[in-house]
């Protein structure tokens, strides 16, 4: 009798402890969810406020052209439409593919801090930092300079359905003129295959057919903007990211009790 009573008491005690543990876990989970929801609401509210006060800058690619590579400090010259090259002799000769990028300040009352990396201005100054005055615009160039043998590699990769190995990358960065604000980035990536085999027995190469259109290069004409939020740019304190949503807990299926043995 005492043994049965002890077992009953132990089972009851275990049930109470399990219930208390479950209740504590449930309360903790609810509290954590409430904290996550409150933090997400505060961060989203701060982002919305910074979005409303953010600078309005427009970045777009006007066009892409092929140039003969010039000197380091001089722009290249236009290529004649009927130009031909022999890779056995001209493999090391350089050719440029250049994207013209326009950056415009759409605001009439604010100046923004503008930085470019991998691009140069019309005076051939690369990686510059300037103040973009209200309603003004600037022109930059993203230039891919490679040898004819490298451009031939791009054409061969394109034909094989693979990404071209020789590309040019740059970025336009607009910083808020306020310490608490946003930083916008427009990454640019230019890939091209401006030459192709001429089909002659001598193995000559020529400009890719259709270079008057857009079938010989890839670049986002309207590059996507990437925005980061800052509590303090001067002290390099970013606004925290939104909390990741928690995956719902998956309950293990209850085991079936074995039936009586016949």
Secondary structure, DSSP 4 states (H G I P E B T S, - for coil): -HHHHHHHHHHHHHHHHHHHHHHHHHHHHHHHHHHHHHHHHHHHHHHHHHHHHS--EEEEEEEEEEEE---TTSPPEEPPTT-EEEHHHHTT-EEEEEEEEEEEE--SS--EEEEEES-EETT--BS-EEEE-TT-EEEEEEEEEEEHHHHHHHHHHHHTT---S-EEEEEEEEE-SSSSEEEEEEEEEEEE--EEE---TT-EEEEPTTTTTTTTEE--TTPPPEEEEEEETTTTEEPPPPPPPPPPPPPPPPPPPPPPP-
